[in-house]
Amino acid sequence: MNPVSLKVHNQAVHSSLEKGDIVRFPRGIYDHFGIYNGGGKIIHMDKDKENKIIVREDEFDKVCKNSKAEKCNYLDDICRQVKN
């Protein structure tokens, strides 16, 4: 996918997200996943400067990088929603 089409696609995915949606970011040899937290933020796993695994919140575009983002809520129809 060319860079312009990728950007348009990812903007469309981003605008369709609701808080709690799972987002998949294919990275070639692995897939990266995050949870949309609203306000353009994704909660995901990353590494810190010491190469330790951490959970962090970053902007959608920063997590997306050059990946084709996908909303990944295929389990919503078979799993019950937990309410606060």
A tleap script that builds the chain and sets N, CA, C and O, in Angstrom:
source leaprc.protein.ff14SB
mol = sequence {
  NMET ASN PRO VAL SER LEU LYS VAL HIE ASN
  GLN ALA VAL HIE SER SER LEU GLU LYS GLY
  ASP ILE VAL ARG PHE PRO ARG GLY ILE TYR
  ASP HIE PHE GLY ILE TYR ASN GLY GLY GLY
  LYS ILE ILE HIE MET ASP LYS ASP LYS GLU
  ASN LYS ILE ILE VAL ARG GLU ASP GLU PHE
  ASP LYS VAL CYS LYS ASN SER LYS ALA GLU
  LYS CYS ASN TYR LEU ASP ASP ILE CYS ARG
  GLN VAL LYS CASN
}
set mol.1.N position { 0.859 -1.173 0.000 }
set mol.1.CA position { 0.000 0.000 0.000 }
set mol.1.C position { 0.903 1.234 0.000 }
set mol.1.O position { 1.857 1.317 0.774 }
set mol.2.N position { 0.595 2.175 -0.866 }
set mol.2.CA position { 1.444 3.375 -0.927 }
set mol.2.C position { 1.209 4.238 0.321 }
set mol.2.O position { 0.163 4.127 0.960 }
set mol.3.N position { 2.180 5.100 0.670 }
set mol.3.CA position { 2.093 5.885 1.909 }
set mol.3.C position { 0.837 6.746 2.045 }
set mol.3.O position { 0.303 6.886 3.146 }
set mol.4.N position { 0.366 7.318 0.952 }
set mol.4.CA position { -0.837 8.161 1.024 }
set mol.4.C position { -2.066 7.304 1.336 }
set mol.4.O position { -2.876 7.661 2.192 }
set mol.5.N position { -2.199 6.173 0.638 }
set mol.5.CA position { -3.324 5.267 0.895 }
set mol.5.C position { -3.279 4.720 2.315 }
set mol.5.O position { -4.316 4.593 2.967 }
set mol.6.N position { -2.078 4.396 2.798 }
set mol.6.CA position { -1.917 3.890 4.153 }
set mol.6.C position { -2.360 4.934 5.175 }
set mol.6.O position { -3.048 4.607 6.142 }
set mol.7.N position { -1.969 6.177 4.963 }
set mol.7.CA position { -2.350 7.253 5.879 }
set mol.7.C position { -3.862 7.449 5.892 }
set mol.7.O position { -4.456 7.607 6.958 }
set mol.8.N position { -4.492 7.442 4.712 }
set mol.8.CA position { -5.951 7.587 4.613 }
set mol.8.C position { -6.650 6.418 5.314 }
set mol.8.O position { -7.614 6.614 6.054 }
set mol.9.N position { -6.153 5.201 5.073 }
set mol.9.CA position { -6.727 4.008 5.714 }
set mol.9.C position { -6.644 4.136 7.235 }
set mol.9.O position { -7.637 3.942 7.936 }
set mol.10.N position { -5.451 4.465 7.737 }
set mol.10.CA position { -5.255 4.545 9.185 }
set mol.10.C position { -6.067 5.667 9.813 }
set mol.10.O position { -6.528 5.531 10.947 }
set mol.11.N position { -6.249 6.770 9.102 }
set mol.11.CA position { -7.106 7.850 9.610 }
set mol.11.C position { -8.555 7.377 9.722 }
set mol.11.O position { -9.258 7.725 10.671 }
set mol.12.N position { -8.997 6.576 8.740 }
set mol.12.CA position { -10.364 6.038 8.780 }
set mol.12.C position { -10.531 5.072 9.951 }
set mol.12.O position { -11.540 5.118 10.655 }
set mol.13.N position { -9.553 4.205 10.158 }
set mol.13.CA position { -9.611 3.279 11.297 }
set mol.13.C position { -9.626 4.077 12.597 }
set mol.13.O position { -10.442 3.821 13.481 }
set mol.14.N position { -8.719 5.043 12.705 }
set mol.14.CA position { -8.618 5.860 13.919 }
set mol.14.C position { -9.948 6.546 14.228 }
set mol.14.O position { -10.392 6.548 15.376 }
set mol.15.N position { -10.579 7.123 13.218 }
set mol.15.CA position { -11.835 7.846 13.453 }
set mol.15.C position { -12.991 6.908 13.818 }
set mol.15.O position { -13.996 7.357 14.370 }
set mol.16.N position { -12.859 5.610 13.517 }
set mol.16.CA position { -13.924 4.657 13.843 }
set mol.16.C position { -13.764 4.036 15.227 }
set mol.16.O position { -14.667 3.346 15.700 }
set mol.17.N position { -12.633 4.271 15.879 }
set mol.17.CA position { -12.357 3.607 17.155 }
set mol.17.C position { -13.160 4.195 18.303 }
set mol.17.O position { -13.414 5.398 18.371 }
set mol.18.N position { -13.549 3.298 19.204 }
set mol.18.CA position { -14.198 3.681 20.447 }
set mol.18.C position { -13.344 3.170 21.587 }
set mol.18.O position { -12.612 2.192 21.433 }
set mol.19.N position { -13.434 3.824 22.724 }
set mol.19.CA position { -12.660 3.419 23.890 }
set mol.19.C position { -12.880 1.931 24.168 }
set mol.19.O position { -14.017 1.465 24.237 }
set mol.20.N position { -11.786 1.198 24.326 }
set mol.20.CA position { -11.850 -0.238 24.595 }
set mol.20.C position { -11.651 -1.109 23.374 }
set mol.20.O position { -11.477 -2.320 23.507 }
set mol.21.N position { -11.671 -0.522 22.181 }
set mol.21.CA position { -11.448 -1.310 20.965 }
set mol.21.C position { -10.020 -1.850 20.928 }
set mol.21.O position { -9.078 -1.169 21.333 }
set mol.22.N position { -9.875 -3.063 20.445 }
set mol.22.CA position { -8.563 -3.674 20.248 }
set mol.22.C position { -8.100 -3.314 18.844 }
set mol.22.O position { -8.866 -3.404 17.885 }
set mol.23.N position { -6.833 -2.903 18.731 }
set mol.23.CA position { -6.278 -2.500 17.448 }
set mol.23.C position { -5.052 -3.362 17.157 }
set mol.23.O position { -4.188 -3.552 18.013 }
set mol.24.N position { -4.999 -3.879 15.932 }
set mol.24.CA position { -3.884 -4.721 15.481 }
set mol.24.C position { -3.014 -3.909 14.534 }
set mol.24.O position { -3.515 -3.209 13.654 }
set mol.25.N position { -1.703 -4.011 14.728 }
set mol.25.CA position { -0.729 -3.333 13.884 }
set mol.25.C position { 0.232 -4.383 13.325 }
set mol.25.O position { 1.213 -4.712 13.991 }
set mol.26.N position { -0.015 -4.921 12.125 }
set mol.26.CA position { 0.890 -5.925 11.558 }
set mol.26.C position { 2.287 -5.326 11.336 }
set mol.26.O position { 2.422 -4.234 10.785 }
set mol.27.N position { 3.308 -6.050 11.768 }
set mol.27.CA position { 4.683 -5.564 11.662 }
set mol.27.C position { 5.563 -6.480 10.804 }
set mol.27.O position { 6.789 -6.423 10.898 }
set mol.28.N position { 4.959 -7.305 9.985 }
set mol.28.CA position { 5.749 -8.214 9.152 }
set mol.28.C position { 5.857 -9.582 9.791 }
set mol.28.O position { 5.046 -10.466 9.515 }
set mol.29.N position { 6.861 -9.765 10.653 }
set mol.29.CA position { 7.047 -11.084 11.275 }
set mol.29.C position { 6.232 -11.259 12.553 }
set mol.29.O position { 6.173 -12.363 13.094 }
set mol.30.N position { 5.610 -10.203 13.041 }
set mol.30.CA position { 4.750 -10.298 14.219 }
set mol.30.C position { 3.657 -9.233 14.117 }
set mol.30.O position { 3.746 -8.311 13.307 }
set mol.31.N position { 2.636 -9.374 14.943 }
set mol.31.CA position { 1.565 -8.387 15.041 }
set mol.31.C position { 1.654 -7.713 16.407 }
set mol.31.O position { 1.852 -8.375 17.426 }
set mol.32.N position { 1.507 -6.412 16.417 }
set mol.32.CA position { 1.507 -5.618 17.649 }
set mol.32.C position { 0.052 -5.272 17.944 }
set mol.32.O position { -0.691 -4.914 17.030 }
set mol.33.N position { -0.366 -5.373 19.195 }
set mol.33.CA position { -1.743 -5.081 19.582 }
set mol.33.C position { -1.777 -3.995 20.641 }
set mol.33.O position { -0.843 -3.846 21.429 }
set mol.34.N position { -2.858 -3.242 20.647 }
set mol.34.CA position { -3.081 -2.234 21.668 }
set mol.34.C position { -4.567 -2.074 21.919 }
set mol.34.O position { -5.399 -2.611 21.187 }
set mol.35.N position { -4.883 -1.335 22.952 }
set mol.35.CA position { -6.273 -1.045 23.305 }
set mol.35.C position { -6.474 0.456 23.188 }
set mol.35.O position { -5.725 1.240 23.771 }
set mol.36.N position { -7.494 0.850 22.426 }
set mol.36.CA position { -7.774 2.274 22.262 }
set mol.36.C position { -8.334 2.817 23.566 }
set mol.36.O position { -9.282 2.264 24.123 }
set mol.37.N position { -7.741 3.906 24.052 }
set mol.37.CA position { -8.135 4.489 25.331 }
set mol.37.C position { -8.858 5.820 25.175 }
set mol.37.O position { -9.054 6.543 26.152 }
set mol.38.N position { -9.255 6.144 23.949 }
set mol.38.CA position { -9.919 7.417 23.698 }
set mol.38.C position { -8.906 8.543 23.575 }
set mol.38.O position { -7.750 8.385 23.967 }
set mol.39.N position { -9.324 9.656 23.042 }
set mol.39.CA position { -8.464 10.820 22.931 }
set mol.39.C position { -7.238 10.612 22.057 }
set mol.39.O position { -6.229 11.296 22.228 }
set mol.40.N position { -7.318 9.667 21.116 }
set mol.40.CA position { -6.201 9.411 20.221 }
set mol.40.C position { -5.088 8.577 20.826 }
set mol.40.O position { -3.999 8.501 20.257 }
set mol.41.N position { -5.342 7.944 21.980 }
set mol.41.CA position { -4.302 7.202 22.698 }
set mol.41.C position { -4.518 5.690 22.635 }
set mol.41.O position { -5.644 5.195 22.678 }
set mol.42.N position { -3.397 4.978 22.531 }
set mol.42.CA position { -3.379 3.514 22.530 }
set mol.42.C position { -2.564 3.042 23.729 }
set mol.42.O position { -1.468 3.551 23.968 }
set mol.43.N position { -3.079 2.084 24.480 }
set mol.43.CA position { -2.323 1.434 25.547 }
set mol.43.C position { -1.728 0.172 24.939 }
set mol.43.O position { -2.439 -0.634 24.338 }
set mol.44.N position { -0.426 0.006 25.097 }
set mol.44.CA position { 0.257 -1.135 24.474 }
set mol.44.C position { 1.531 -1.458 25.235 }
set mol.44.O position { 1.949 -0.705 26.114 }
set mol.45.N position { 2.145 -2.585 24.890 }
set mol.45.CA position { 3.420 -2.969 25.488 }
set mol.45.C position { 4.556 -2.428 24.636 }
set mol.45.O position { 4.447 -2.337 23.413 }
set mol.46.N position { 5.640 -2.072 25.296 }
set mol.46.CA position { 6.815 -1.528 24.621 }
set mol.46.C position { 8.029 -1.883 25.468 }
set mol.46.O position { 7.904 -2.591 26.467 }
set mol.47.N position { 9.183 -1.404 25.081 }
set mol.47.CA position { 10.399 -1.584 25.870 }
set mol.47.C position { 10.916 -0.217 26.290 }
set mol.47.O position { 10.801 0.759 25.549 }
set mol.48.N position { 11.489 -0.160 27.497 }
set mol.48.CA position { 12.090 1.092 27.946 }
set mol.48.C position { 13.548 1.151 27.505 }
set mol.48.O position { 14.010 0.281 26.767 }
set mol.49.N position { 14.275 2.174 27.954 }
set mol.49.CA position { 15.672 2.366 27.551 }
set mol.49.C position { 16.574 1.228 28.006 }
set mol.49.O position { 17.633 0.999 27.422 }
set mol.50.N position { 16.157 0.517 29.046 }
set mol.50.CA position { 16.943 -0.614 29.556 }
set mol.50.C position { 16.477 -1.938 28.962 }
set mol.50.O position { 16.878 -3.007 29.423 }
set mol.51.N position { 15.627 -1.863 27.934 }
set mol.51.CA position { 15.108 -3.031 27.223 }
set mol.51.C position { 14.157 -3.882 28.070 }
set mol.51.O position { 13.981 -5.070 27.801 }
set mol.52.N position { 13.542 -3.273 29.098 }
set mol.52.CA position { 12.551 -3.964 29.922 }
set mol.52.C position { 11.171 -3.722 29.337 }
set mol.52.O position { 10.879 -2.637 28.835 }
set mol.53.N position { 10.327 -4.742 29.405 }
set mol.53.CA position { 8.959 -4.634 28.898 }
set mol.53.C position { 8.143 -3.745 29.837 }
set mol.53.O position { 8.152 -3.920 31.056 }
set mol.54.N position { 7.445 -2.793 29.236 }
set mol.54.CA position { 6.581 -1.886 29.993 }
set mol.54.C position { 5.243 -1.746 29.272 }
set mol.54.O position { 5.135 -2.032 28.080 }
set mol.55.N position { 4.243 -1.309 30.001 }
set mol.55.CA position { 2.949 -0.949 29.409 }
set mol.55.C position { 2.906 0.568 29.398 }
set mol.55.O position { 3.172 1.222 30.406 }
set mol.56.N position { 2.566 1.116 28.234 }
set mol.56.CA position { 2.553 2.563 28.115 }
set mol.56.C position { 1.392 3.028 27.252 }
set mol.56.O position { 0.759 2.232 26.559 }
set mol.57.N position { 1.123 4.310 27.303 }
set mol.57.CA position { 0.083 4.938 26.497 }
set mol.57.C position { 0.758 5.908 25.541 }
set mol.57.O position { 1.515 6.783 25.963 }
set mol.58.N position { 0.479 5.749 24.246 }
set mol.58.CA position { 1.059 6.619 23.221 }
set mol.58.C position { -0.008 7.041 22.234 }
set mol.58.O position { -1.091 6.459 22.176 }
set mol.59.N position { 0.315 8.066 21.456 }
set mol.59.CA position { -0.567 8.528 20.382 }
set mol.59.C position { -0.746 7.411 19.345 }
set mol.59.O position { 0.179 6.644 19.075 }
set mol.60.N position { -1.935 7.336 18.779 }
set mol.60.CA position { -2.257 6.339 17.757 }
set mol.60.C position { -1.206 6.320 16.649 }
set mol.60.O position { -0.706 5.253 16.289 }
set mol.61.N position { -0.867 7.488 16.106 }
set mol.61.CA position { 0.087 7.551 14.988 }
set mol.61.C position { 1.470 7.050 15.369 }
set mol.61.O position { 2.156 6.447 14.544 }
set mol.62.N position { 1.886 7.286 16.596 }
set mol.62.CA position { 3.199 6.813 17.046 }
set mol.62.C position { 3.226 5.292 17.112 }
set mol.62.O position { 4.216 4.672 16.723 }
set mol.63.N position { 2.150 4.691 17.600 }
set mol.63.CA position { 2.088 3.227 17.693 }
set mol.63.C position { 1.942 2.620 16.304 }
set mol.63.O position { 2.516 1.571 16.014 }
set mol.64.N position { 1.180 3.278 15.458 }
set mol.64.CA position { 0.902 2.785 14.116 }
set mol.64.C position { 2.168 2.656 13.259 }
set mol.64.O position { 2.341 1.667 12.546 }
set mol.65.N position { 3.041 3.649 13.331 }
set mol.65.CA position { 4.257 3.699 12.504 }
set mol.65.C position { 3.868 3.488 11.046 }
set mol.65.O position { 3.037 4.233 10.527 }
set mol.66.N position { 4.445 2.497 10.370 }
set mol.66.CA position { 4.136 2.220 8.958 }
set mol.66.C position { 3.216 1.017 8.797 }
set mol.66.O position { 3.158 0.423 7.721 }
set mol.67.N position { 2.496 0.654 9.854 }
set mol.67.CA position { 1.594 -0.496 9.812 }
set mol.67.C position { 0.220 -0.108 9.303 }
set mol.67.O position { -0.187 1.049 9.406 }
set mol.68.N position { -0.480 -1.061 8.764 }
set mol.68.CA position { -1.873 -0.884 8.349 }
set mol.68.C position { -2.754 -1.292 9.532 }
set mol.68.O position { -2.989 -2.480 9.754 }
set mol.69.N position { -3.232 -0.320 10.278 }
set mol.69.CA position { -4.015 -0.576 11.490 }
set mol.69.C position { -5.327 -1.280 11.154 }
set mol.69.O position { -5.935 -1.039 10.111 }
set mol.70.N position { -5.744 -2.157 12.066 }
set mol.70.CA position { -7.022 -2.864 11.909 }
set mol.70.C position { -7.748 -2.889 13.240 }
set mol.70.O position { -7.163 -3.215 14.272 }
set mol.71.N position { -9.028 -2.542 13.210 }
set mol.71.CA position { -9.879 -2.722 14.383 }
set mol.71.C position { -10.085 -4.221 14.526 }
set mol.71.O position { -10.408 -4.893 13.546 }
set mol.72.N position { -9.907 -4.748 15.709 }
set mol.72.CA position { -9.854 -6.206 15.890 }
set mol.72.C position { -10.808 -6.656 16.987 }
set mol.72.O position { -10.391 -7.252 17.980 }
set mol.73.N position { -12.081 -6.368 16.802 }
set mol.73.CA position { -13.078 -6.685 17.833 }
set mol.73.C position { -13.919 -7.900 17.463 }
set mol.73.O position { -15.108 -7.949 17.777 }
set mol.74.N position { -13.317 -8.873 16.803 }
set mol.74.CA position { -14.081 -10.017 16.319 }
set mol.74.C position { -14.692 -10.859 17.436 }
set mol.74.O position { -15.611 -11.634 17.172 }
set mol.75.N position { -14.218 -10.734 18.669 }
set mol.75.CA position { -14.781 -11.510 19.773 }
set mol.75.C position { -15.977 -10.824 20.437 }
set mol.75.O position { -16.618 -11.413 21.307 }
set mol.76.N position { -16.279 -9.608 20.044 }
set mol.76.CA position { -17.360 -8.857 20.683 }
set mol.76.C position { -18.707 -9.574 20.633 }
set mol.76.O position { -19.497 -9.461 21.570 }
set mol.77.N position { -18.978 -10.297 19.571 }
set mol.77.CA position { -20.265 -10.957 19.423 }
set mol.77.C position { -20.383 -12.214 20.293 }
set mol.77.O position { -21.494 -12.661 20.579 }
set mol.78.N position { -19.258 -12.785 20.715 }
set mol.78.CA position { -19.342 -14.032 21.490 }
set mol.78.C position { -18.925 -13.860 22.947 }
set mol.78.O position { -19.120 -14.769 23.753 }
set mol.79.N position { -18.362 -12.723 23.291 }
set mol.79.CA position { -17.954 -12.437 24.672 }
set mol.79.C position { -18.864 -11.387 25.263 }
set mol.79.O position { -19.235 -10.425 24.591 }
set mol.80.N position { -19.223 -11.568 26.513 }
set mol.80.CA position { -20.107 -10.581 27.130 }
set mol.80.C position { -19.299 -9.359 27.549 }
set mol.80.O position { -18.121 -9.467 27.890 }
set mol.81.N position { -19.930 -8.228 27.521 }
set mol.81.CA position { -19.289 -6.985 27.897 }
set mol.81.C position { -19.297 -6.826 29.409 }
set mol.81.O position { -20.317 -7.070 30.054 }
set mol.82.N position { -18.183 -6.423 29.971 }
set mol.82.CA position { -18.090 -6.169 31.399 }
set mol.82.C position { -18.439 -4.704 31.636 }
set mol.82.O position { -17.855 -3.811 31.022 }
set mol.83.N position { -19.383 -4.466 32.521 }
set mol.83.CA position { -19.807 -3.095 32.807 }
set mol.83.C position { -19.235 -2.672 34.147 }
set mol.83.O position { -19.107 -3.476 35.071 }
set mol.84.N position { -18.894 -1.391 34.234 }
set mol.84.CA position { -18.376 -0.837 35.495 }
set mol.84.C position { -19.482 -0.612 36.479 }
set mol.84.O position { -19.234 -0.151 37.593 }
savepdb mol mol.pdb
quit
